[in-house]
Every structure is written in C-alpha cells, then in structure tokens.
Amino acid sequence: MPQNTTSANLIQEIQHLVDQSWQRWLTTVHHMPEDQLDVAKVCGDWTTKDLMGHMAVWDQVAIDKIREVQEGIPFHQEETEERNQREAAARSLRSLDDQRGDMVMTHGRLQAALRAASRETPDKLERIKEWIAEDTWAHYDEHTAQLQTWMQAHAHEA
C-alpha cells in the first residue's frame, strides 16, 4: 500500500519522538561516570547497567505492540512490576557490555519495526503512537531524569 501524506507525517512524528528521547538517554548514559554504571543505585535498587537491560525489555514490548497492530499477533501482556522483576532477575548476572549491546540491538529492531510500520494506515499509526509512548519516549525520559538527578546529587564527587 502506498504511503499517504497523513501516514508519512505520523510515522515521522513517532520516529522523531522516539529518536529525540533516545538520544537524550544515550547522552545522559554517556555522561554517567563509567565506574558507576554498574554500582550506583540510580532508580531504586537498579543501576544504569540494570536500566540498560530494562530499556531493551520495554523496546521489545513496543515492537510486540507494533506487531499486534500490524498483524493481529497479540503480545504477551503482564503486570508491569511482574515483568520488571522477572526480567531484572533474568538479566542480573549479565555484563555491562552485554546489557549495553542488547539495549542497542533491541532499539535497532524497534527502529526497523517503525520503518516497516510506515506503510500502515493513519488509524493504525495513531494506535501505535498511543500504545508505545509509555514503552519508548516517555519511558526513556523518565529514566534519563533519574540518571540526571543522580549525577547532579553526586557532582561534587567527580
């Protein structure tokens, strides 16, 4: 199906929201002291390393939601806290490099899913936009703010 102007504008808006927030997240992670990435508790008991794995999990949820809108394949819904605890436990022994690599790889798959969604109708793109906000740009911004708060509170230690 050829892409109409409304669909093109919607997918560009979604991609812009995701990309801008993602870049803020990556920039903030980059400014986090390297020796604190897997030590400092920046979000409850979670470190930046833990958040990297957490971002990968929720990017995958966004991919699954996109797939459901596109293909009608239901994604596995479960309580947020339940998913967070299960995934955190499963990823707890992974290295910083593994967490970072999985985060980047999963985000790349999300970007590919968004590119593929550009062929969808405006009503499907509106549903995607509404449905993935909490898993992507709003989520990235939430954890970016937590890292920034931690860095500001510990700036004197640098």
N, C-alpha and C positions, 0 to 999 in steps of 0.2 A: 504494500500500500504506500503511495507517495506521501511524503510528509507535507502537511499543510502548514500555513504560517502560524496558526494558533499552537499546533503541536511543537513546531520549531521553537517558538517563544517559551513555551512551558518547559521543554527539556533544557533549554539554555538557562532558564531561571533556576531549575532544580540543580543542574550541574554547577552553576555559579554559587549557590548557597552551600552546596557540599564542598566545593573546591576552596572557597574563601575560608570557611571554618576549619577545614582540614589543614590548610596552610598555617593558620594561627596555631593549631595544635602542634604541628611539626616544628614550627619556630620556637614555641614555648618549650617543647621537649629538648630541642637543640640547646637551649639556654640553661637547662637544668644541669647542675654540676654532675659530671659523669660519675663521680664516686658516690653519688646519692641516688642514682637511678634505681638501684635495687635494694636501697637501705631506707631512705626517708619515707615515712608514712605520710602520704600526701592526700589520701582520700580514705578516711577511717583507718583500717589496718593495711590498706593497699599502697604499694609503692608505684612509681612510674612504670617500672617493668610490668607490674600486675595490670596497670591500666592499658599498657600496650596490648596485652592479651585480651583484655576486656573490650578494647576497640575492635579487634578482629572479630570477636564473637558477635558484636552488635552490627558490624558491617555485614556479616554473613546473614544475620536476621533480616537486614534491609534487602539483601539480594534475594532471600527466600520470599519476602513480601512482594518484591517486584515480579518474581516468577509466578506467584499466585495471581497477581493482577493480569499478567500476560497470558498465562497458560492454564489458570484454574487449578494449579497444583498447590494444595494447602500447605502452608509452612507449619512446623511444629510449635504450637503455642503452649507456653507455660508461664507460670508466675515469674516476674522479673527477678525477684530475690532468689527464687529457687534456681533459675538459670545462672544467675551471677555466682551463687555459691558452688554449684556443680562445676561450672567452667573454671572458676578460680582454683578449686581443688585439683582439677584435672591438669591445669597448667602450672601449678605451684613449683614444680621442680625443673621447669624449662629454663634455659639460659636466657640472659638478656638478648643475645643475638638472635636466638630462636623466636623470642616474643616479638622483637622488632621486625624480623623477617616475615613472620606470619601476619603481623599488622599491615605491613606494606603490601604483601602479596594479596591479602584479602581486600584491601582497599582498591587495588588494581582490578580485581574481579568486580567490585562494586562499580567502578568507573565503566568497565566493559558492559555491565548489565544496564547501566544508564544509557550508554550509547545505543545499545540494542533496543531500548525502550523508546528511542526517538521516533520509531515507526508507529507508535501506538496512537490511538485517538485521544483527543483532548480530555475526554471524560476519564479515560484510564490514567492519563498522566496526572490529572488532578488528584485522583485516588492515590497514586504512587507518592506524589508530593506530600499529601496529608499524612499518609501512612508511614513514610520513612523519616519524617522530620525528627521524631523522638530518638531514632536509632543513629542518626547521622549528624547534621549540623547542630541541632540543639544539644545533642549528646557530646559532641566534640567541644562545644563552647563551655558546657558545664565542667568538664574535666580540665580544660585549658585554664579556666578561672581558678580551679583548685590548685593547679601547679603554680600559677602566678601568685596566689595567696601564700603558698608555702615559701616560694622564692623571696617574696617581699619580707616575710617574717624572719627569714634566715639570711638576709642580705648582709648583715653585719658580720657574719661568719666567713664570708668569702675572702 
